[in-house]
Each structure stands twice: as C-alpha cells, then as structure tokens.
C-alpha cells in the first residue's frame, strides 16, 4: 500500500468503530466504512492514510492492530467521531 498522507488525528481517539468519523490535522475528515471494532485510547496519535492498488483508501492509527477502510466524510455531517 502507498502512504498518501502521514499526520495526526485531532483530539481523543477512542478506537475504530463502524461509521466513526476521524478528523486529521490537515483538516480532512474520514468516515470508517468497514465493521472493524477495536477500542483504543490515544491522544492525538500519529496516523497514515493509505491507498491500495485498486484505489481503496485505509486509515492506519498508531497503537492499533490494523487498518480500516475509509472514505472522505462530509464536513457538514453528524457522524460520531474520534474528534
């Protein structure tokens, strides 16, 4: 997988959860698309946004055991998030 962005999550990260929205330091918002559920408490952890050969995008957060599929989130949405 190719790293397309390396940055930090803003605020408290409570782990992965289906439908959660994650705010990154560059101002982008990403919504988790898969059903992975992994509790994890971190304050502003490092993270990477990755892209595979099919152009699917994933989020990899420091301290977690894997990656989750994400899509850009609407800035005006009401998603539950780790931000």
N, C-alpha and C positions, 0 to 999 in steps of 0.2 A: 504494500500500500504506500501511496505517496502522501507525505505530510504537506498539506496546503496552508496550514496556519498553526503556529505554536504561540500560546498566550496563557492567560489565567482566566478562571471562572471568577465572576464578580460575586462577592458575598459568601454566604454559607452554602456549601454543597452538602446535600443530605443523601446523596447516593442516586443511583439510577432508578427510574420508575417510568412505566409506560405513560406517554403523554406529557411528561415534565418538559418544561422549557428552561433552557440554560442560557444565561447572559454572559458573554465573553467580554474581556477587557477592550476589544476593538469595537464594541457596541453591537455586535451581531447577536441575534437570538436564534437558538436551535432547539427544535422540538424532537424529543425521542419518539421514534417510530416503532421500535420493537417492544417486546413484552418483558425484557430483562428487568429484574428487580434485585437490586443489590444495595442494601443500606451501607452508608459510608459517611462519616462526618469529617469534613475538612473545611478550613477557612481559606478561601481564595486559592485553591490548588492550581498547579500547572495543568495544562491540558493541550491536546493536539486535535485538530480536525484533519481527518484522513480521507483519501479518495481511493477506491479500488479501480481495477481495470474496466469495470462496467460503469464507472462514474457514480457509483453509490457512495454516500458520504457517511462517515462514522466519527464519533467523539470518543476520545481516549483520555480519561481523567486520572491524574496521579493518585495512586493509592487504591485503585480499583483492580479487579482481576481480569478485566477485558474491555472490549469496546461495545458501543451501542450505535445502531443506525439512527441517523438524524436527518432532518430536513430544515431548511430555513423557516423560522416562525414569523408570523405576522406581528409587527411591533404593536399593534392595537388589540391583540388577542388577550384572552383572560386565562391563559394557561397557568397551571400550578407549576411552580418552578423552584429551582435551587438558586434564586437570586434575590 
